[in-house]
Amino acid sequence: MARTDERFRGAFNALLDYCGTLSLGDQLPAELPLAAHLDVSRTVVRAALDRLQGEGLIRWDGRDKTLLRHPVPADRLVIEAEPVSAEELERQFLDWVLRFDVPPGTPLNVTELARKFRVPAYGLQEFLASLSRFGLVRRRPKGGWELVGFTRDFAIELSDFRLTLELNAVSHLVALPADHAIWPSLAELEFEHHRLADDLDTRFHDFSPLDERFHTVIGSVVQNRFVDEFQKVIALVFHYHFQ
């Protein structure tokens, strides 16, 4: 797929997502604000608006762009790109929170983040919903999502829970034979920790993913789906929220 066609398809799908936030009869913004919102040229915006009109979603008359119906899944255009896995989306989201120091209460713009992480908006919605059950994000009263703050008690309770999980994991770890594959992995992690310590002033952001790898390796000796699931909330609270 040509890059120009991919940008058009991405912009059109993002415009569908935007239309989904409006009420029937509402007016779409002018072309220039739309181009800035979608991060594309006005030419691409006009092409997307023309398709919206052709599909009966809007009535486009001069400057008036009136929403006639809400989009449905069949309206979306296929983008033939390598899909981002759930694990990669999680990594990108946590890295964004960390590196840009996103504070509690920050509104999460689904359209912009979906474009940033190169995932469909509905996929990002599902991802945020999966985080909401841990209290990491929540729906705003008037729609949309926001990053939620955590209390000190929340972090302490989670730390106590992780200690219980990892003491159990260590009891399995010490019983493993000397030729088990985990020992070279731990030796490599020890080396990387020492190397990071020597350059921590400029590479401190790299500690979070390295520490997460360490705890993941420790937990891997216990095959437990619930331990794997809680790695998400543990990583966000300890490494991304409480920087």
N, C-alpha and C positions, 0 to 999 in steps of 0.2 A: 504494500500500500504506500503510495506517495505521501511524503510528509505533509503537503498542503491538504490532501484529502483527509489525513488523520487529524489535522488541526481543525478542519471543518467539522468532522464527525464529533470530535471532542467538544467543540464549542456548541454544536447543536444539542448534544446531550446535556451539557451544562445549562443551556438555555431552557431545555425541558424541565430540568430540576428547579430552575428559578420560577418558571411558570407554575410549577406545582405548589409554590409558596403563596401564590396570589389567589384572589377570589375572582369568580367569573364577573366579567365586566370591568375589571381593573385595567389600567393602562400600563404598558411596558415603558421603560425609560427610553430616552433618545438614543440614537445609535452610538454617539461618542461615549456616554457613560456605560453603555452595554459593552463596548469594545474594551474599555478599561477594566470592567468587572470580569470579563471573560479572558482578558489578556490576549486578544487577537486584533487583527486589523478591522477597520470599518467595512472593508470588502467582504470579509468572512462573516461579519455580523449581518450584512444585507443578505448574503446567501442563506444564512440560517433563518432569518426572518421570512424570506421568500418561501422557504420550505415549510415553516410553521403555517404560513397562510395557505400554501398548497394542501397541507394536511388538515386544514379546517380548525387549527388551534387558535388562530388569531384573525382579526380583520384589520388589514393594514391599509390605511387611507391617509396618505401624506404623513403628518407627524403623529397621527393617532394609530396606536397599535393596541387594539382591544382584545382581551382574552375571551375566547368564545367557549372553550372547553378545556378541562384539565388533561394533561398528558397521561397516557397509559403505557405499560411496558412495550407494547408493539410499536410505539412511535420511536423508540430508541434505535440509533444506528449502531451497527456492529463495528467495533474497532479491533482490527486484527493485530493485537499486540500481545506479548507474553504476559499472561495474567500474574498479578502480584499475589504471592501466597499469603495466608493468614499470618504466618510467622514473620514474613518480611514486612507486612503492614504494621504489625505490632512493633517491630524493631524501629521502623521509620517514625512511628508516632512517638514512641518513648524517646528517641533521639531528638526529635523536634522539641519536645517538652524540656529536655535537659539543656540542649545547646542554646535555645532561645529564652531559657529561664521563664517559662510561661507560668504566671502566678495563678493561685486559686481564684475562681470566679471568672476566668477568661472565657468569653463566648467562643464556641467552636463553629466556625463557618464551614458547613459540610461541603458546599460547592467548591470553595477555595482549597480546602484540605484534600478533597477527592482529586482535584487537578494536580495538587502538589505531590501526592503520593501515587498518582497514576492508577487510581482504582475507580470503579463506578460509584456514584453517590450512594446507591442503595447498599453497596458492599461496605462502605464506610459507616453507614447507618447501622448495619448489623454488627460491625465491630464495636461501635460505641455502645450499643445495647448490651454486648457481652461484657463490657467494662462496667456498665452501670450496676450490675448485680453485686459488684464488690464495693460500690460507693465511690468509684474513681471519677465518674462523670455522671451527670444527671440531665434530664430534660428540663428546659426552662419553661416557666408557666405560660409564656406566650409563644412557645415553639422554639425549636433548635436545641442545642446542647451547650453545656458549659463544663469546664474542668472544676472539680470540687476540691476544697481544702480538707485536710485531715487534722484531727486533734492529736495532741501528744499521747493521750490515752489509747487512741486507735493504733498508733505506731508501736506503743509498748506492748499492747495485746498481740499484735501481729508478730513482734519480735519474740515474745514468749512462745507463740505457736511454732515459729520457725525453729526455735531451739529444740522443741520437742521432736519435730520432724527430723532434724539433722543429727541429734543424739542417737535416734533410732538408726539413721543411715550409717553413722560412724560405727555402730555396733556390728553392722553387716560388713562394712569396709575393712575393719581390722582382721576379719576372719578370711579374707580373700588370699589366695596363694600368691607367692612372690612373682610368678610369671603372668599374673593377670594384666590385661591391657590397661587397666586404670592407673597403674603406677607410673608408666611413662607419661600419661596425660597429666598427672599431678606434678611430675617433675618439670614438665614443660611450663605449666602454669606458675610454678614457683619461680622459674627463670624469668618469665614475663613480668611477674610482680617485682622482682628485683630490678629489672631493666626499667620498668615504669618509675620505680622509686628514685632512680638516678636522674630522671628527667621530669619529675612530677610538676614542677612549676609551669611548664608549657604544655604538658599532656594530661592535666588532671581530669579532663573530660573522659579520657580513656579508661579511668578506673572503674566506672560503673559497668560497662560491658564486660571488662575482665573479671570483676568480682562476681558478676552474674554467672559467667562461665564456670567459675570455681564452685559456686554453690550448686549449679546444675550438675556438674560432674559428681559431686558428693552425693546428691540425691539420686543419681542415675543407678546406684547399686540397689535401690529398692524400686521394684516395678510397681508403681502405684499411680493411677490416673489422677487421683485427687492431689497428690504432691505436685505433679506436672501443672495442674490447673492453677494452683496457688502461686506458682512462680511468677505469674503475670502481676498479681497485686503486690507481691513482695518486691519485685523489681521496681515497679512504679513508685511505691511509697519510700523505699530505702534509697534508691539511686537517682530517682528523677524528681520526686516531690520535695524531699528533705535535703536538697543540695546545700 
